[in-house]
Amino acid sequence: MIELMILGFLAEEPLHGYELRRRMEQLHGYARTISDGTLYPAIARLTKGGLVTRESEPGHAGAPRQTLRLTEAGRTRMLERLRGADGHDITDGSRFFVVLSFLSLLPDHAERDTVLRRRLDYLEQPASFFYDGDRPLRAADLTDPYRRGILLSARATSRAERAWIRELLDHASTQDDTSQKEAP
């Protein structure tokens, strides 16, 4: 996800390393800081791979600043990562939020909808944090109020996310129908 965050933020605009890290930390959550030891080796790999370029500029107090820019190869890689989001990128909430943050950069709404459908399919599968053998336990099955609270919160969040995704997909479907009717 570090790579996708770097590519996604640079797709929006060129950035200095410290500004890029600040945005990544805001997206990733303050509980998960992005260290220099994580960010700069990732930038170096992307630069070596031709996905990002660095340009030196004069900085404050004479120290040069590096401006990072996305290359066309980097844009292609970012779009591939977004189109191909699957597995943990769909099932892990934090990873999906990163995908979702840059999903609007996919120019084809049908491709965006495909990613959203993958997430919706996952959310509609019966699941729990607690099981009796292979059977997922529901909140009503639990006597522990804290575990029940976890399941109630997760259920409410999942319900809201499913409703939001369905609304987006329905809206996209309505726009498709309208544009097809308007075509000569």
Secondary structure, 3 states (H helix, E strand, C coil): CHHHHHHHHHHHCCEEHHHHHHHHHHHHCCCCCCCHHHHHHHHHHHHHCCCEEEEEECCHHHCCEEEEEECHHHHHHHHHHHHCCCCHHHHCHHHHHHHHHHHHHCCCHHHHHHHHHHHHHHHCCCCCCCEECCEECCHHHCCCHHHHHHHHHHHHHHHHHHHHHHHHHHHHHHHHHHHHHHCC
